[in-house]
Amino acid sequence: MCSSLMVLKTIADAVPVYKEEIWMNAFNQTVSLVDAQRFEEALEKIDFAKSILEKVDNYITSTLINLQLAQDKSNSKYMDSAKKDLSKALELNSNNYRALQIYGDLEFQ
């Protein structure tokens, strides 16, 4: 009985580490897709990363991908998504320099 409690404790302790590893893999795949200019696929991958862990980096990256797609495709849905993701990034960390910089850039457009 005692050993099974130890296993559960070990598994419970391992879950956050495993989630971080899965998130990092998804995030790095997103960056690779962006580098290859495969923005639609990158958007899908960063959405997956968002479902793993809620991090400011997810929302900033998603904002930037959506801004690129809005420019490439002249589609307002991407701009709307970019603004929504940027708002979420600022909600998570209102002092994030990169999020504030993007917000300022959008205000001057």
C-alpha positions, 0 to 999 in steps of 0.5 A: 500500500505504501509503495503505490502511494509513492508511485502516485506521488511520483506520477503526480510530480512527473506530470508538470515536467512531462507537460513542459516537455510536450509543450516545448516540443510543440513550441519548437515545431511551431518555430520551425514551421514559421521559419519554413513560412508554413504559417497555417500549420504553425498556427495549428501547432501553436494552438496545440501548444496553448492547449498544453500549457498557458504561457505568454509565449504561446499567445505572443507567437500566435499573435505574430503568426496571425498578423503575418497571415492577416498581411498575406491573405488580407483576411480580417479574421486573422487580425481579430485573432491576433488582437484576441491573442495579444489581449490574452498575453497581456492578461497573463502578464501585463508587463511583458515587453514584447506584448506591449511592443506589439500592442503599441505597433498595432495602435500606430497602424 
